[in-house]
Amino acid sequence: MKKKKFLGLSRNIFFTGLTSFFTDTSTKMIYSVMPLFLMSIGASKTTISLIEGIAESTASLLKAVSGYWSDKIGKNKPFMILGYGVTTVVTPLYSIVTRPVQALLIRFTERVGKGLRAAPRDSLISNSIPKNEVGRSFGFQKAMDNSGAVVGPLVAALILYFVPLNYSNLFLWATIPAVFGVLSIIFGIKEVNNTRIKAAEKVSFKQLPRRYHQFLFIIFVFSLGNSSDALLLIKTSETGIKEAFIPFLYMIFNAISVLTAIPVGKLSDRIGREKLIAAGFLIYSIVYFLFGRFNNIFIFIGLFILYGMYSALTDVSQKSFISDLTSKELKGTGYGIYHAVLGITLLPASLIAGLLYDHVNSSAPFYFGSIMSLIATAMMVLFILRKNETPGKPVSHP
């Protein structure tokens, strides 16, 4: 019996995308104003960086755990319901925050939700599609992610424009799309048939191929210079632009990512993921160098456009590449470790960037990020050149 398609996509791909759209609408309404809100209650740049770093890094350990257990039990949907549910429950609590430490606790709890859902979601996507549609499907996921990240900042900008500095109402409104995201999982997503994916009796990091390990090390190096986007918003606010327009600039970045995500996914299916990842790292290096070099709002608008291209190139291609490198039985584990590396590295990256911003100058963290991404670009080029020498086929289990 032929399975029903939604916009030419399988049911699970469509509804995970819809879930991401609603949830990102909610979270980006909050995130696009969070740096300005935290500064309004007395937080320094280092404090803001630490809040992001601690929340992401500590909660990221759950990504590896949830990925591992989703492989063990052969189910992904329960982790997704719990993870997105946690985010929905804590979202309105931002409206009563009066001190930075309270924001840290809520932000940490919200990231725990992401830690529970991220790897099982990516595993569900990867195992719901044929191999020749991996890039296209992750491209759709990224496009829906960033569509929500376009709508969210736009709504936030409108709220702040008509009711300046009224952050509490904004945080309450952000709860509504989060609820729709959870409902989309419950009623739209079907668990992948267990006869197709059976949890491995023993799941080990050593079972993952050598090229997976090498790729994670490159990601680690790049991520050391990839601090929180909050600093980009803070640097932009220092140009003198009206606060209500800061979310609008964040929206531009996400809009470009939406427009390029699916084409990037399709291109990665044709020419390979590694080249696009290297290109994304190089664009990041250029963007961060120019953010450090200039303090002009018109230049920054152009840089946010380039930053959206970087986001689509790397996120879509990296997730698709992890799918290529891992066998069916280890996809949850592979995605979990990948997400954990990204999250854990964000703590030192954010701490370094925040300290450089507060104690050196506003350009220093961006120059540091540019250098680290340039090193990662060179490593990625070597990784591509050595591809034929170390094919690194993933382990398969009968």
C-alpha positions as CSV (number, residue, x, y, z in Angstrom):
1,M,0.0,0.0,0.0
2,K,1.4,3.4,-1.1
3,K,2.1,5.7,1.8
4,K,0.4,9.1,1.8
5,K,2.7,12.0,0.9
6,F,2.5,15.6,2.2
7,L,4.0,18.1,-0.2
8,G,5.9,15.2,-1.8
9,L,7.3,14.2,1.6
10,S,6.7,11.3,3.9
11,R,4.3,11.8,6.8
12,N,7.1,11.8,9.4
13,I,9.3,14.3,7.5
14,F,6.4,16.7,7.0
15,F,5.2,16.6,10.7
16,T,8.6,16.8,12.2
17,G,9.1,19.9,10.0
18,L,5.8,21.3,11.2
19,T,6.8,20.7,14.8
20,S,10.1,22.4,14.2
21,F,8.3,25.4,12.7
22,F,6.0,25.9,15.6
23,T,8.7,25.4,18.2
24,D,11.2,27.6,16.5
25,T,8.6,30.3,16.2
26,S,8.3,30.2,20.0
27,T,11.9,29.9,20.9
28,K,13.2,32.5,18.5
29,M,10.5,35.0,19.7
30,I,12.4,34.7,23.0
31,Y,16.0,34.2,21.8
32,S,15.9,37.3,19.5
33,V,15.3,39.6,22.4
34,M,17.0,37.6,25.2
35,P,20.4,39.4,25.1
36,L,18.6,42.9,25.3
37,F,16.3,41.6,28.0
38,L,19.2,40.2,30.1
39,M,21.1,43.5,29.8
40,S,18.0,45.3,31.0
41,I,18.1,43.3,34.2
42,G,21.8,43.9,34.8
43,A,23.7,41.1,33.0
44,S,27.1,41.7,31.5
45,K,28.3,40.2,28.1
46,T,30.3,37.5,30.0
47,T,27.2,36.6,32.0
48,I,25.0,36.4,28.9
49,S,27.6,34.2,27.2
50,L,27.9,32.0,30.3
51,I,24.1,31.6,30.5
52,E,24.0,30.3,26.9
53,G,27.2,28.2,27.4
54,I,26.1,26.5,30.6
55,A,22.6,25.8,29.4
56,E,23.7,24.4,26.1
57,S,26.7,22.4,27.3
58,T,25.2,20.8,30.4
59,A,21.9,19.9,28.7
60,S,23.8,18.6,25.6
61,L,24.9,15.5,27.6
62,L,21.3,14.4,27.4
63,K,21.5,14.4,23.6
64,A,24.0,11.5,23.7
65,V,21.9,9.7,26.3
66,S,18.6,10.1,24.5
67,G,20.2,9.1,21.2
68,Y,21.6,6.0,22.8
69,W,18.4,5.0,24.5
70,S,16.3,5.6,21.4
71,D,18.6,3.1,19.6
72,K,18.3,0.6,22.5
73,I,14.5,0.6,22.7
74,G,13.9,1.3,18.9
75,K,11.6,4.2,19.6
76,N,11.9,8.0,19.0
77,K,8.5,9.5,19.4
78,P,8.4,9.3,23.3
79,F,11.6,11.3,23.5
80,M,10.3,13.9,21.1
81,I,7.0,14.4,23.1
82,L,8.8,14.7,26.4
83,G,11.5,17.0,24.9
84,Y,9.2,19.4,23.1
85,G,6.8,19.2,26.1
86,V,9.4,20.5,28.5
87,T,10.1,23.5,26.3
88,T,6.4,24.3,26.1
89,V,5.9,24.1,29.9
90,V,8.8,26.4,30.8
91,T,8.3,29.0,28.1
92,P,5.8,31.2,30.0
93,L,8.1,31.3,33.1
94,Y,10.4,33.8,31.3
95,S,7.6,36.4,31.9
96,I,8.4,36.4,35.7
97,V,12.2,36.6,35.5
98,T,13.8,39.5,37.4
99,R,17.4,38.3,37.8
100,P,19.9,36.7,35.4
101,V,20.2,33.5,37.5
102,Q,16.5,32.9,37.1
103,A,16.9,33.2,33.3
104,L,19.8,30.7,33.5
105,L,17.6,28.1,35.4
106,I,14.8,28.4,32.8
107,R,17.1,28.4,29.9
108,F,18.8,25.3,31.2
109,T,15.5,23.5,31.7
110,E,14.4,24.5,28.2
111,R,17.7,23.1,26.7
112,V,17.2,19.9,28.7
113,G,14.1,19.5,26.5
114,K,16.1,20.0,23.4
115,G,18.6,17.5,24.7
116,L,15.9,14.9,25.0
117,R,14.4,15.4,21.6
118,A,17.2,16.4,19.2
119,A,19.0,13.1,18.5
120,P,15.8,10.9,18.4
121,R,14.2,13.4,16.0
122,D,17.2,13.3,13.6
123,S,17.2,9.5,13.9
124,L,13.5,9.4,13.1
125,I,14.0,11.6,10.0
126,S,17.0,9.6,8.8
127,N,15.2,6.3,9.2
128,S,12.0,7.5,7.5
129,I,13.5,8.2,4.1
130,P,15.4,6.5,1.3
131,K,19.1,7.2,1.1
132,N,18.9,9.3,-2.0
133,E,16.6,11.8,-0.3
134,V,18.6,12.3,2.9
135,G,19.9,15.8,1.9
136,R,16.5,16.9,0.6
137,S,14.7,15.8,3.8
138,F,17.1,17.4,6.2
139,G,17.0,20.5,3.9
140,F,13.2,20.6,4.5
141,Q,13.7,20.2,8.2
142,K,16.2,23.1,8.2
143,A,13.8,25.2,6.1
144,M,10.9,24.6,8.5
145,D,13.2,25.3,11.5
146,N,14.3,28.6,10.0
147,S,10.8,29.5,8.8
148,G,9.8,29.5,12.4
149,A,12.9,31.4,13.2
150,V,11.8,34.0,10.6
151,V,8.2,34.3,12.0
152,G,9.3,34.4,15.6
153,P,11.6,37.4,15.5
154,L,9.2,39.2,13.2
155,V,6.4,38.8,15.8
156,A,8.8,39.8,18.5
157,A,9.8,42.9,16.6
158,L,6.1,43.9,16.1
159,I,5.3,43.4,19.8
160,L,8.3,45.5,20.9
161,Y,7.5,48.2,18.3
162,F,4.0,48.7,19.5
163,V,4.7,48.0,23.2
164,P,8.4,49.0,23.8
165,L,10.3,47.0,26.4
166,N,7.3,44.9,27.4
167,Y,9.1,41.6,27.4
168,S,6.7,39.8,29.7
169,N,3.8,39.8,27.3
170,L,6.1,38.7,24.5
171,F,7.2,35.6,26.5
172,L,3.6,34.7,27.2
173,W,2.6,35.0,23.6
174,A,5.5,32.7,22.7
175,T,3.8,29.8,24.6
176,I,1.1,29.4,22.0
177,P,3.1,28.1,19.0
178,A,5.0,25.8,21.4
179,V,1.7,24.1,22.3
180,F,0.9,23.5,18.6
181,G,4.4,22.0,18.1
182,V,3.6,19.3,20.7
183,L,0.2,18.6,19.2
184,S,1.9,18.1,15.8
185,I,4.0,15.3,17.2
186,I,1.2,13.6,19.1
187,F,-1.3,13.5,16.2
188,G,1.0,13.7,13.1
189,I,4.1,11.5,13.7
190,K,4.1,7.8,13.4
191,E,6.8,5.7,15.1
192,V,9.0,3.9,12.5
193,N,8.1,0.3,12.2
194,N,10.3,-1.8,14.6
195,T,10.7,-4.5,12.0
196,R,12.8,-2.1,10.0
197,I,14.9,-0.7,12.9
198,K,15.9,-3.0,15.7
199,A,17.9,-1.6,18.6
200,A,21.4,-3.0,18.8
201,E,22.0,-5.3,21.8
202,K,25.3,-3.5,22.5
203,V,25.8,0.1,21.4
204,S,29.4,1.4,21.5
205,F,31.2,4.5,20.4
206,K,33.9,2.2,19.0
207,Q,31.3,0.8,16.5
208,L,31.2,4.1,14.7
209,P,33.6,4.4,11.7
210,R,36.9,6.1,11.8
211,R,35.8,9.0,9.5
212,Y,33.0,9.7,11.9
213,H,35.6,10.2,14.7
214,Q,37.7,12.4,12.5
215,F,34.8,14.5,11.4
216,L,33.7,15.1,15.1
217,F,37.2,16.4,15.9
218,I,36.9,18.9,13.1
219,I,33.5,19.9,14.4
220,F,35.1,20.3,17.9
221,V,37.8,22.7,16.5
222,F,35.2,24.8,14.6
223,S,32.8,24.9,17.6
224,L,35.5,26.4,19.9
225,G,35.2,29.6,17.8
226,N,31.4,29.3,17.3
227,S,30.1,31.2,20.4
228,S,26.4,32.1,21.0
229,D,24.6,34.2,18.4
230,A,23.7,36.5,21.3
231,L,27.0,38.4,20.8
232,L,26.1,39.1,17.2
233,L,22.9,40.7,18.4
234,I,24.7,42.7,21.1
235,K,27.3,43.9,18.6
236,T,24.5,45.0,16.2
237,S,22.7,46.8,19.0
238,E,25.8,48.9,19.6
239,T,25.5,50.5,16.2
240,G,22.7,52.6,17.6
241,I,19.8,50.8,15.8
242,K,16.4,50.9,17.6
243,E,15.9,47.8,19.8
244,A,12.7,46.8,18.1
245,F,14.6,46.2,14.9
246,I,17.2,43.8,16.4
247,P,14.8,40.8,16.0
248,F,14.1,41.9,12.4
249,L,17.8,41.5,11.6
250,Y,17.8,38.1,13.2
251,M,14.8,37.3,11.0
252,I,16.9,38.2,7.8
253,F,19.5,35.7,8.8
254,N,16.9,33.0,9.2
255,A,15.0,33.9,6.0
256,I,18.2,33.4,4.0
257,S,18.7,30.0,5.7
258,V,15.1,29.1,4.7
259,L,15.6,30.0,1.1
260,T,18.8,28.1,0.7
261,A,18.3,25.0,3.0
262,I,16.4,22.8,0.5
263,P,18.6,23.7,-2.5
264,V,21.7,23.0,-0.3
265,G,20.2,19.6,0.7
266,K,19.6,18.6,-2.9
267,L,23.0,19.8,-3.9
268,S,24.6,17.8,-1.1
269,D,22.8,14.7,-2.5
270,R,24.5,15.3,-5.8
271,I,28.1,16.5,-5.0
272,G,28.6,15.3,-1.5
273,R,28.3,16.9,1.9
274,E,32.0,17.6,2.8
275,K,32.6,20.3,0.1
276,L,29.5,22.3,1.3
277,I,30.6,22.0,5.0
278,A,34.1,23.4,4.1
279,A,32.4,26.2,2.1
280,G,30.2,27.0,5.1
281,F,33.2,27.2,7.5
282,L,34.9,29.6,5.1
283,I,31.9,31.8,4.9
284,Y,31.7,31.8,8.7
285,S,35.3,32.9,8.9
286,I,34.7,35.8,6.6
287,V,31.5,36.9,8.4
288,Y,33.1,36.9,11.8
289,F,36.2,38.7,10.6
290,L,34.0,41.5,9.1
291,F,31.9,41.7,12.3
292,G,35.1,42.3,14.2
293,R,36.4,44.8,11.6
294,F,33.4,47.1,11.3
295,N,30.6,48.6,13.3
296,N,28.2,49.7,10.6
297,I,24.5,48.6,10.5
298,F,24.4,48.5,6.7
299,I,27.5,46.2,6.6
300,F,25.9,44.1,9.3
301,I,22.7,43.6,7.3
302,G,24.9,42.1,4.5
303,L,26.7,39.9,7.0
304,F,23.5,38.5,8.4
305,I,22.6,37.5,4.8
306,L,25.9,35.7,4.5
307,Y,25.5,34.2,8.0
308,G,22.2,32.6,6.8
309,M,24.0,31.0,3.9
310,Y,26.6,29.6,6.3
311,S,23.9,28.2,8.5
312,A,22.1,26.3,5.7
313,L,25.4,25.0,4.3
314,T,26.7,23.5,7.5
315,D,23.6,22.4,9.4
316,V,22.0,20.6,6.5
317,S,25.2,19.0,5.2
318,Q,26.5,18.0,8.7
319,K,23.3,16.2,9.7
320,S,23.1,14.5,6.3
321,F,26.8,13.5,6.5
322,I,26.3,11.9,9.9
323,S,23.4,9.9,8.4
324,D,25.8,8.8,5.6
325,L,28.5,7.7,8.1
326,T,26.3,5.7,10.5
327,S,24.4,2.4,10.2
328,K,20.6,2.2,10.9
329,E,21.2,0.6,14.4
330,L,23.6,3.5,15.4
331,K,21.9,6.6,14.0
332,G,20.5,7.8,17.4
333,T,23.9,7.2,19.0
334,G,25.7,9.0,16.2
335,Y,23.4,12.0,16.2
336,G,23.5,12.1,20.0
337,I,27.3,12.3,20.2
338,Y,27.4,14.8,17.4
339,H,24.9,17.1,19.2
340,A,26.8,16.6,22.5
341,V,30.1,17.7,21.0
342,L,28.4,20.8,19.6
343,G,26.8,21.6,23.0
344,I,29.7,20.8,25.2
345,T,32.1,22.9,23.2
346,L,29.7,25.9,23.4
347,L,30.6,26.5,27.1
348,P,34.3,27.2,26.6
349,A,33.5,29.0,23.3
350,S,31.0,31.3,24.9
351,L,33.2,31.9,28.0
352,I,36.2,32.8,25.8
353,A,34.1,35.1,23.6
354,G,32.4,36.8,26.6
355,L,35.7,37.5,28.4
356,L,37.3,38.8,25.2
357,Y,34.2,41.1,24.7
358,D,34.3,42.5,28.2
359,H,38.0,42.6,28.9
360,V,39.7,43.2,25.5
361,N,37.2,44.8,23.1
362,S,34.1,44.1,21.0
363,S,36.1,42.9,18.0
364,A,38.3,40.3,19.8
365,P,35.7,37.5,20.0
366,F,34.9,37.8,16.4
367,Y,38.5,37.7,15.3
368,F,39.0,34.6,17.5
369,G,36.0,32.9,15.9
370,S,37.2,33.7,12.4
371,I,40.6,32.2,13.1
372,M,39.2,28.9,14.5
373,S,36.8,28.5,11.6
374,L,39.7,29.1,9.1
375,I,41.6,26.3,10.8
376,A,38.6,24.0,10.6
377,T,38.2,24.9,6.9
378,A,41.8,23.7,6.3
379,M,41.2,20.5,8.3
380,M,38.0,19.9,6.3
381,V,39.9,20.2,3.0
382,L,42.5,17.6,4.2
383,F,39.6,15.4,5.3
384,I,38.2,15.6,1.7
385,L,41.5,14.9,0.1
386,R,42.0,11.8,2.3
387,K,38.6,10.4,1.6
388,N,39.8,7.7,-0.8
389,E,42.5,6.6,1.6
390,T,40.1,6.1,4.5
391,P,36.7,5.3,3.2
392,G,35.4,4.4,6.7
393,K,32.4,2.3,5.9
394,P,29.9,2.2,8.8
395,V,29.5,-1.0,10.7
396,S,26.3,-2.9,9.8
397,H,24.6,-5.6,11.9
398,P,22.7,-8.5,10.5
